[in-house]
Amino acid sequence: MIDSTRYPRLARIDAPSDLRQFDEAELPAIADELRAYLIESVGKSGGHFGAGLGVIELTTVLHYLYDTPHDRVVWDVGHQTYPHKILTGRRDRIHTVKQKDGVAPFPKREESEYDTFGVGHSSTSISAALGMAIANAQAGNDRRVVAVIGDGAMTAGMVYEALNHAGGMEPEPDMLVVLNDNRMSISEAVGGLTKMLGRATGNRTLNALREGGKKLLGDKNNPTAKFVRRWEEHWKGMFVPSTLFEEMGFHYTGPIDGHDVQALVETLKTLKGLKGPQLLHIITTKGKGYELAEGDQIGYHAVSPFDPDKGLVAKSGAKKPTYTDVFGDWICDMAAADPLLLGITPAMREGSGLVRFSKEYPARYFDTAIAEQHAVTLAAGMACEGAKPVVAIYSTFLQRAYDQLVHDVAVQKLDVLFAIDRGGVVGPDGATHAGNLDLSFLRCVPHMVVMAPADENECRAMLTTGFCHEGPAAVRYPRGTGPGVAIDTRLDTLPIGKAEVRRHGARIALLAFGAIVPAAEQVGETLDLTVVNMRFVRPLDRALLLELAMTHDGFVTLEDNVIAGGAGSGVAELLNAEGVTMPVLHLGLPDAFQHHASREDLLAEAGLDVAGIREAVLRRWPELRSGGVALQAAAAG
């Protein structure tokens, strides 16, 4: 429970309706309490940190002035919503964020009526808000709709599709877009838009002149009004970055200080009374109010539990490398060996392990901002001219560029390597970040080579294999660490489409893909089963599968991917095509979107831990139970 002596105002706010009972003069103090409580809470739980600190004042004022949840506020990106969650009934549970059965790290419609739209990926808010505004107009209700977009989300192409649509509609939709400009994504924001916004300087006089002119000239469609508006847009564009938005049909206001509560209140009160599409540009600081976060905005984007009085403390001692670390070292080593290598990421330098590469090979490093589609077609263009591009991308972010992967890379058989991080079960970030579908959507693409490593050393070898392969290839690996296998620093390749028998056993063969191989090996030992590290999802090792089918009574396929259309489906399709009839048990992730929890909890929930796999095998072949028990007894003796 919140300490009412330390947070006397915040303790009285269980919902925005409570917030609206306070006098407007108390809003700065409420914002101060909200900031202090967020620092304390995330210090205990860990989670996304800097972005939320940057929108404390905005969140407070929006919920004060707008009648939420009747009025709709759509947040984008979702990791800036911790203050929103605190003010909307989840204050006393915010310390459970990202934990099993705890508060979700992103807006989630089923969690709260105040979470109007689920947001895990970025740049969706304006499209969603426009859809809401249109539906509200059709229904004849008086809901106001606000989209809050920031923390780099304005760099994605989908944003401009939505702006273009909204700004060109007749009648004009009534909606407000708040551009939270903090010049950051997870890394520093990049691109031409960022440079344009960086030229912003507040000029309230220009906004006052414009609003006064509207009242004086009356009908916006009369010739004089059109002329004056065009002249005003070009004149104003010399001072502030309004021209782009005005040309797209939005009425631009700003920029204003997003940490000035009084300015926010005055401005938003005015905008609430205006018709048509409005855009308010606010300038904020990521990590505002916590000095260490302001000074290290990348490091404090998301944090583990920490003592706010001390800040983040580097962990001592040697740590086991993550798969991301393996990739980061590999791309630097391969770049040294091959000058044709170019590295691309859509705004995920830190997350994808490209920090070292960006420093050692800055001329060969390309951050496209939050623009996954562009990143993939950029790689395709590079490959057309003989370069060897490597696209480092999260599994769920690649979903946003699936058409480009198919149409621009695979159809043309271009030489692009996809290094796909966060494959399979991811954990605390929930369904929006879980790479549960990638083996299914990659396996069906002609010309693709698709690999899933069982350990760290194999990951490095697969990256080299995919890079040296002539044509599109993908290496899909999980978040976090592997089993701890020593890494060979050579740049060796694997034979394409060849699996590895890890254990020869009897009756049943466990065909494991990727991160599930270590668990399969343990089950194989206890039940005396054959264990195969399949390595390749496409192409499958046809010769080995047919050989095993002749000597075994059944197969079990294992993958941390949905069963539908996954790697196991590929095995069944191959057997069917060859006229082989035998029992095949498919074990994988459920036909559902899993909630946030630890990776270990989610694998156990799906039955993909050692105990779950063993029990599933014994349910299908109960006669193995006695043999397994006897084997364990012999081992114990």
C-alpha positions in Angstrom: 0.0 0.0 0.0 1.1 3.6 -0.7 2.5 5.6 2.2 0.0 8.4 2.7 2.4 10.4 4.8 4.9 10.6 1.9 2.3 10.8 -0.8 -0.7 12.6 0.7 -2.3 13.6 -2.6 -1.4 10.5 -4.6 -2.8 8.3 -1.9 -6.2 9.8 -2.5 -6.2 9.1 -6.2 -7.6 5.6 -7.0 -8.9 6.8 -10.4 -8.8 9.9 -12.6 -12.2 11.0 -11.2 -10.4 11.4 -7.8 -7.6 13.5 -9.5 -10.3 15.8 -10.9 -11.5 16.6 -7.4 -8.2 18.5 -6.7 -7.8 22.2 -7.4 -5.8 23.0 -10.5 -3.1 24.7 -8.4 -2.2 21.3 -6.8 -1.4 19.6 -10.1 2.4 20.4 -9.9 2.5 18.9 -6.4 0.6 15.8 -7.6 3.1 15.4 -10.5 6.0 15.6 -8.0 4.5 12.9 -5.9 3.8 10.7 -9.0 7.4 11.1 -10.1 8.8 10.1 -6.7 6.4 7.2 -6.4 7.4 5.9 -9.9 11.1 6.1 -9.0 10.4 4.2 -5.8 8.2 1.6 -7.4 10.4 0.8 -10.4 13.4 0.7 -8.1 11.7 -2.3 -6.4 10.3 -4.1 -9.4 12.5 -3.0 -12.3 10.9 -2.2 -15.7 10.7 0.6 -18.1 11.9 3.8 -16.4 13.1 6.8 -18.3 10.2 7.2 -20.7 7.6 7.3 -17.9 9.5 9.9 -16.0 9.4 12.1 -19.1 5.6 12.2 -19.3 4.6 12.7 -15.6 3.2 16.2 -16.2 1.5 15.3 -19.4 -0.1 12.2 -17.9 -1.4 14.2 -14.9 -2.8 17.0 -17.0 -4.5 14.7 -19.6 -6.3 12.7 -16.9 -7.3 16.0 -15.2 -8.7 17.7 -18.2 -10.2 14.8 -20.1 -13.0 12.7 -18.9 -11.2 9.3 -19.1 -12.2 6.6 -19.7 -15.1 8.1 -21.5 -12.6 10.2 -23.5 -10.0 8.0 -25.2 -6.3 8.4 -24.7 -4.1 6.1 -26.8 -0.4 5.8 -25.7 2.4 5.2 -28.1 4.9 3.7 -27.3 3.5 1.7 -24.5 6.5 1.7 -22.2 5.8 5.3 -21.3 2.5 4.4 -19.5 3.6 3.5 -16.0 2.4 6.9 -14.7 -0.9 6.3 -16.5 -1.3 3.0 -14.8 -0.6 4.5 -11.4 -3.3 7.1 -11.9 -5.9 4.6 -13.3 -6.4 2.1 -10.4 -3.1 0.2 -10.5 -1.1 2.3 -8.1 -0.8 -0.3 -5.4 0.1 -3.1 -7.9 2.6 -1.2 -10.0 5.5 -3.0 -8.2 4.3 -6.2 -9.8 4.9 -5.0 -13.3 6.3 -7.6 -15.7 5.8 -10.4 -13.1 3.6 -13.4 -13.5 -0.1 -12.4 -12.8 1.2 -8.8 -12.2 0.6 -5.5 -14.0 1.4 -5.7 -17.8 4.3 -3.5 -18.9 2.3 -2.1 -21.8 -1.3 -0.9 -22.2 -3.6 -3.9 -22.3 -7.3 -3.6 -23.0 -8.3 -6.6 -20.8 -6.4 -5.2 -17.9 -8.2 -1.8 -17.6 -10.9 0.2 -19.3 -8.4 3.1 -19.3 -6.1 1.1 -21.6 -8.0 2.0 -24.8 -5.6 0.2 -27.2 -3.0 -2.5 -26.7 0.4 -1.0 -27.5 3.6 -3.1 -27.5 5.1 -2.1 -30.8 5.3 1.5 -31.7 3.7 4.0 -34.1 0.1 2.7 -34.1 -1.5 5.4 -32.0 -2.6 7.8 -34.7 -4.2 5.1 -36.8 -6.0 3.7 -33.8 -7.1 7.1 -32.6 -8.4 8.1 -36.0 -10.4 4.9 -36.1 -11.9 5.7 -32.8 -12.7 9.3 -33.8 -14.4 8.1 -37.0 -16.4 5.4 -35.1 -17.4 8.0 -32.5 -18.6 10.4 -35.2 -20.6 7.7 -36.8 -22.3 6.9 -33.5 -22.9 10.6 -32.8 -21.3 10.6 -29.4 -19.1 13.3 -27.8 -16.0 11.4 -26.9 -12.7 13.2 -27.4 -9.8 11.2 -28.7 -6.1 11.9 -27.9 -3.1 10.0 -29.3 0.2 10.5 -27.4 3.1 9.5 -29.6 6.7 9.8 -28.5 10.0 8.2 -27.6 11.0 7.7 -31.2 7.6 6.4 -32.4 7.2 9.3 -34.8 9.9 7.9 -37.1 7.8 5.0 -38.5 6.1 5.2 -41.8 2.7 4.1 -40.5 2.5 7.4 -38.6 2.5 9.3 -41.9 -0.1 7.0 -43.5 -2.4 7.9 -40.6 -1.6 11.7 -40.7 -2.1 11.7 -44.4 -5.5 10.0 -44.1 -6.7 12.1 -41.1 -5.6 15.4 -42.6 -7.3 14.8 -45.9 -10.7 13.8 -44.6 -13.9 15.7 -45.1 -15.5 16.3 -42.7 -12.4 16.7 -40.6 -12.1 14.2 -37.7 -12.0 15.7 -34.2 -8.8 14.3 -32.7 -5.6 15.5 -31.0 -2.1 14.1 -31.5 0.4 15.0 -28.8 3.9 14.6 -30.1 6.1 13.9 -27.1 9.5 15.0 -28.5 12.4 13.9 -26.2 14.9 13.2 -29.1 15.2 9.6 -28.0 14.0 6.2 -28.8 15.8 3.5 -26.8 19.0 4.9 -28.4 19.2 8.5 -29.6 16.5 9.2 -32.2 17.9 9.4 -35.8 16.8 10.6 -39.2 15.7 13.8 -40.9 12.6 14.2 -38.8 14.6 14.3 -35.7 16.8 17.0 -37.2 13.7 19.0 -38.1 12.2 18.7 -34.7 15.5 19.6 -33.1 15.2 23.1 -34.7 12.1 23.7 -32.6 11.8 26.8 -30.6 8.7 27.8 -28.8 6.8 30.7 -30.2 3.5 31.3 -28.6 3.0 34.6 -30.5 2.7 32.8 -33.8 0.1 30.4 -32.4 -1.9 33.4 -30.9 -1.8 35.2 -34.3 -3.0 32.1 -36.1 -5.9 31.5 -33.7 -6.9 35.1 -33.8 -6.7 35.1 -37.6 -9.1 32.2 -37.8 -11.7 34.0 -35.8 -11.3 37.2 -37.9 -11.4 35.5 -41.3 -14.3 33.1 -40.5 -15.0 30.4 -43.0 -11.7 28.6 -43.7 -12.8 27.8 -47.3 -13.2 31.4 -48.5 -10.4 32.6 -50.8 -8.9 35.2 -48.4 -8.7 32.6 -45.6 -7.0 30.1 -47.9 -4.4 32.7 -49.0 -3.7 33.9 -45.5 -3.4 30.3 -44.2 -0.9 29.4 -46.9 1.1 32.5 -46.3 1.1 31.8 -42.5 2.3 28.2 -43.0 5.3 29.2 -45.0 6.1 32.1 -42.6 5.8 30.0 -39.5 7.8 27.2 -41.1 10.9 29.5 -40.9 10.7 29.4 -37.1 9.1 26.1 -36.0 8.7 22.6 -37.6 5.0 23.1 -38.3 5.0 23.1 -42.1 5.1 19.3 -42.5 2.1 18.8 -40.2 0.2 21.8 -41.5 0.6 20.6 -45.0 -0.8 17.3 -44.1 -3.9 18.9 -42.7 -3.2 19.1 -39.0 -3.4 22.4 -37.0 -0.1 22.6 -35.3 0.5 24.1 -31.8 3.8 24.4 -30.1 6.4 23.5 -29.3 5.8 24.0 -25.5 7.6 22.8 -22.4 6.1 19.4 -21.6 7.2 19.7 -18.0 5.4 23.1 -17.4 2.1 22.0 -15.9 0.5 25.5 -16.3 1.5 25.7 -19.9 0.1 22.2 -20.6 -3.2 23.0 -18.8 -3.7 26.3 -20.7 -2.8 24.8 -24.1 -4.9 21.6 -23.7 -7.9 23.6 -22.5 -7.7 25.6 -25.7 -7.2 22.6 -27.9 -10.2 20.8 -26.3 -12.4 23.5 -27.7 -11.1 23.3 -31.3 -12.5 21.2 -34.1 -10.6 19.2 -36.7 -7.3 17.3 -36.4 -4.9 19.0 -34.0 -1.2 18.3 -33.2 0.4 19.6 -30.1 4.2 19.4 -30.0 5.7 19.2 -26.5 9.4 19.1 -25.6 10.3 16.7 -22.7 13.4 15.1 -21.2 13.5 11.3 -20.9 14.3 10.4 -17.3 13.1 13.9 -16.1 13.5 14.4 -12.3 15.9 11.6 -11.7 19.4 13.0 -12.3 21.1 9.7 -13.1 18.4 8.8 -15.7 18.7 12.3 -17.3 22.4 11.8 -17.6 22.2 8.2 -19.0 19.0 8.0 -20.9 20.0 4.8 -22.7 21.1 3.0 -19.6 17.9 3.9 -17.7 15.4 3.1 -20.5 14.7 -0.1 -18.8 16.2 -1.3 -15.5 16.5 -4.2 -13.1 15.5 -3.5 -9.5 17.9 -0.9 -8.0 18.3 1.4 -5.1 17.2 4.9 -6.2 19.7 6.5 -3.8 22.6 4.7 -5.4 21.4 4.2 -9.0 22.3 1.3 -11.2 25.3 -0.7 -10.0 27.4 -2.8 -12.5 27.4 -6.4 -11.6 30.8 -7.8 -10.7 32.3 -11.1 -11.9 32.3 -12.8 -15.2 28.9 -13.4 -16.7 27.7 -16.0 -19.2 27.3 -14.4 -22.6 23.8 -14.0 -24.0 22.9 -15.0 -27.5 22.8 -11.2 -28.2 26.4 -11.0 -27.0 27.3 -13.9 -29.3 25.8 -12.0 -32.2 27.5 -8.8 -31.3 31.0 -10.4 -31.2 30.3 -12.4 -34.3 29.3 -9.4 -36.5 32.5 -7.5 -35.5 34.7 -10.6 -36.3 32.9 -11.2 -39.6 33.2 -7.5 -40.5 36.9 -7.7 -40.0 37.1 -10.7 -42.3 34.7 -9.5 -45.0 34.6 -5.8 -46.0 31.3 -6.3 -47.8 29.4 -6.8 -44.6 27.0 -4.0 -43.6 24.9 -4.0 -40.4 21.3 -2.7 -40.2 19.0 -2.3 -37.3 15.6 -0.6 -36.9 16.3 1.4 -33.8 17.5 -1.6 -31.7 21.3 -1.0 -31.4 21.5 -1.9 -27.7 18.8 -4.6 -27.8 20.3 -6.4 -30.8 23.9 -6.2 -29.7 25.3 -3.7 -32.2 26.8 -1.1 -29.9 30.4 -2.4 -30.4 29.9 -2.8 -34.1 28.5 0.8 -34.4 31.6 2.1 -32.8 34.2 0.0 -34.6 32.5 0.2 -38.0 30.5 3.4 -38.0 30.5 3.7 -41.8 29.1 0.2 -42.2 26.4 0.6 -39.5 22.9 1.8 -40.4 20.1 2.6 -37.9 16.9 3.1 -39.8 14.9 4.3 -36.8 11.6 2.6 -36.1 11.2 1.6 -39.7 11.3 -2.2 -40.1 9.9 -2.3 -43.6 12.5 0.2 -44.8 15.3 -1.7 -43.0 14.6 -4.9 -44.9 14.2 -3.3 -48.4 17.3 -1.2 -47.7 19.1 -4.5 -47.2 17.7 -5.8 -50.4 19.0 -2.7 -52.3 22.4 -3.2 -50.8 22.5 -6.9 -51.8 21.5 -5.9 -55.4 24.9 -4.0 -55.6 27.0 -6.8 -54.2 27.1 -5.9 -50.5 26.5 -8.5 -47.7 23.8 -6.9 -45.4 23.0 -8.3 -42.0 19.6 -7.2 -40.5 19.6 -7.5 -36.7 16.0 -7.5 -35.6 13.7 -8.8 -33.0 11.3 -11.6 -34.0 8.1 -9.7 -33.4 9.5 -6.6 -35.1 10.3 -8.6 -38.2 6.5 -9.4 -38.5 6.1 -5.7 -39.4 8.4 -6.2 -42.5 7.1 -9.6 -43.6 6.0 -8.4 -47.0 9.4 -6.9 -47.6 11.1 -10.1 -46.5 8.9 -12.1 -49.0 8.6 -9.7 -51.9 11.9 -7.7 -51.8 14.3 -10.3 -50.5 13.1 -13.9 -51.0 11.4 -13.5 -54.4 14.6 -12.0 -55.8 16.8 -14.6 -54.0 18.9 -11.7 -52.5 21.9 -12.3 -50.2 20.5 -11.0 -46.9 21.1 -12.5 -43.5 18.5 -12.0 -40.8 19.8 -12.2 -37.3 16.5 -12.7 -35.4 16.8 -12.0 -31.6 14.0 -12.8 -29.1 12.8 -15.8 -30.9 10.3 -18.0 -29.1 9.2 -17.4 -25.5 10.5 -14.0 -24.4 8.9 -13.6 -21.0 8.3 -10.4 -19.0 7.4 -8.1 -21.9 4.3 -10.3 -22.7 2.6 -11.3 -25.9 3.5 -8.2 -28.0 7.2 -9.2 -27.7 7.0 -13.0 -27.8 8.6 -14.4 -31.0 6.2 -17.4 -31.0 5.3 -17.3 -34.7 8.6 -16.8 -36.6 9.4 -20.4 -37.5 5.9 -20.7 -39.0 6.1 -17.6 -41.1 9.7 -18.1 -42.1 9.4 -21.8 -43.0 6.9 -21.3 -45.7 9.0 -18.7 -47.7 10.7 -20.2 -50.8 14.5 -19.8 -51.0 14.9 -19.1 -47.3 17.4 -21.0 -45.1 16.1 -21.1 -41.5 18.2 -22.1 -38.6 17.7 -22.4 -34.8 20.8 -22.9 -32.6 20.9 -25.2 -29.6 23.7 -23.4 -27.9 26.0 -20.3 -28.1 28.7 -21.9 -30.2 26.2 -23.3 -32.7 24.6 -19.8 -32.9 28.0 -18.4 -34.0 28.5 -21.1 -36.6 25.0 -20.6 -37.9 25.5 -16.9 -38.3 28.6 -17.6 -40.4 26.7 -20.3 -42.4 23.9 -17.9 -43.2 26.3 -15.1 -44.1 28.3 -17.3 -46.4 25.2 -18.8 -48.0 24.3 -17.3 -51.3 20.7 -16.2 -50.8 18.4 -15.2 -48.0 19.0 -16.9 -44.6 17.8 -16.5 -41.0 19.2 -17.4 -37.7 16.6 -17.3 -34.9 17.8 -17.4 -31.3 16.2 -16.7 -27.9 16.5 -14.0 -25.4 19.0 -14.5 -22.6 21.7 -17.0 -22.1 22.2 -20.5 -23.4 23.5 -23.7 -21.8 27.0 -22.3 -21.4 28.8 -24.1 -24.2 32.3 -22.8 -25.0 32.5 -20.6 -28.1 35.0 -21.3 -30.9 36.1 -18.0 -32.2 36.8 -19.3 -35.7 34.3 -18.4 -38.5 33.4 -22.0 -39.4 30.2 -23.0 -41.3 27.8 -25.9 -41.0 26.6 -28.1 -43.9 23.2 -26.7 -45.0 20.3 -28.9 -44.0 22.2 -31.4 -41.8 21.0 -32.3 -38.3 23.0 -33.7 -35.5 22.2 -36.8 -33.5 23.0 -35.9 -29.9 22.0 -39.3 -28.4 21.3 -42.7 -29.8 18.4 -44.4 -27.9 15.5 -46.8 -28.5 12.0 -46.7 -29.9 11.2 -42.9 -29.9 13.3 -40.1 -31.4 13.0 -36.6 -29.9 13.5 -34.1 -32.8 14.4 -30.8 -31.1 14.7 -27.4 -32.7 16.8 -24.6 -31.1 16.6 -23.7 -27.5 14.6 -26.8 -26.5 17.5 -29.2 -27.3 19.0 -29.2 -23.8 15.7 -30.1 -22.2 15.2 -32.8 -24.8 18.6 -34.3 -24.0 17.7 -34.6 -20.3 14.4 -36.4 -21.2 16.3 -38.6 -23.6 18.7 -39.7 -20.9 15.9 -40.6 -18.4 13.8 -42.5 -20.9 16.6 -43.9 -23.1 15.4 -42.1 -26.3 17.2 -40.9 -29.4 17.8 -37.1 -29.3 18.3 -35.1 -32.5 19.4 -31.5 -32.7 17.6 -30.6 -35.9 19.5 -27.3 -36.4 17.7 -26.5 -39.7 14.0 -25.7 -39.9 14.4 -25.2 -43.7 15.7 -27.3 -45.3 15.1 -30.3 -43.1 17.5 -33.2 -43.0 15.4 -35.5 -45.2 17.9 -38.4 -45.3 18.3 -38.5 -41.5 14.5 -38.3 -40.9 13.8 -41.2 -43.3 16.6 -43.3 -41.7 15.2 -42.7 -38.2 11.7 -43.4 -39.3 12.8 -46.9 -40.3 14.4 -47.6 -36.9 11.9 -45.9 -34.5 8.3 -46.4 -33.5 7.5 -42.7 -33.3 8.8 -39.1 -33.4 8.4 -36.2 -31.0 9.0 -32.8 -32.4 9.9 -30.0 -29.9 10.1 -26.2 -30.6 9.5 -23.0 -28.7 7.2 -21.8 -31.5 3.5 -22.4 -32.1 2.7 -25.8 -33.3 0.5 -24.6 -36.2 2.7 -24.4 -39.3 5.9 -24.7 -37.2 9.0 -26.9 -37.5 7.2 -30.0 -36.4 4.6 -29.4 -39.1 7.5 -29.5 -41.6 8.5 -32.9 -40.3 5.0 -34.3 -40.7 4.7 -32.9 -44.2 8.0 -34.5 -45.2 6.9 -37.9 -43.8 3.6 -37.6 -45.6 5.2 -36.7 -48.9 7.5 -39.7 -48.6 4.5 -42.1 -47.8 5.8 -42.8 -44.3 3.1 -43.4 -41.7 4.1 -43.3 -38.1 3.0 -41.6 -34.8 4.3 -38.0 -34.5 3.7 -36.0 -31.3 4.1 -32.3 -31.7 5.1 -30.3 -28.7 5.3 -26.5 -28.9 3.7 -23.3 -27.7 0.0 -23.1 -27.2 -2.5 -21.8 -29.7 -2.9 -18.6 -27.6 -1.0 -15.4 -26.8 0.8 -16.1 -23.5 0.8 -13.4 -20.8 3.9 -11.8 -19.2 5.9 -14.0 -16.9 9.5 -15.3 -16.8 10.7 -17.4 -19.7 11.0 -20.4 -17.4 7.4 -20.0 -16.1 6.1 -19.7 -19.7 8.0 -22.8 -20.9 6.7 -24.8 -18.0 3.2 -23.5 -18.6 3.5 -24.7 -22.2 4.8 -28.1 -21.1 8.3 -27.4 -22.7 10.4 -27.9 -19.6 11.9 -31.2 -18.8 9.0 -32.4 -16.6 6.4 -31.3 -19.1 8.2 -33.0 -22.1 8.7 -36.2 -20.2 5.1 -36.4 -19.1 3.8 -35.7 -22.6 5.9 -38.5 -24.0 4.8 -40.9 -21.4 1.1 -40.0 -21.9 1.5 -41.0 -25.6 3.7 -44.0 -25.0 2.9 -45.2 -21.4 4.9 -48.4 -21.9 8.1 -46.3 -21.7 7.3 -45.5 -18.1 8.6 -48.8 -16.6 11.8 -48.7 -18.8 12.5 -45.1 -17.7 12.0 -46.0 -14.0 14.3 -49.0 -14.3 16.9 -46.9 -16.1 16.8 -44.3 -13.3 17.2 -47.0 -10.7 20.2 -48.5 -12.4 21.8 -45.0 -12.7 21.2 -44.4 -9.0 22.7 -47.8 -8.1 
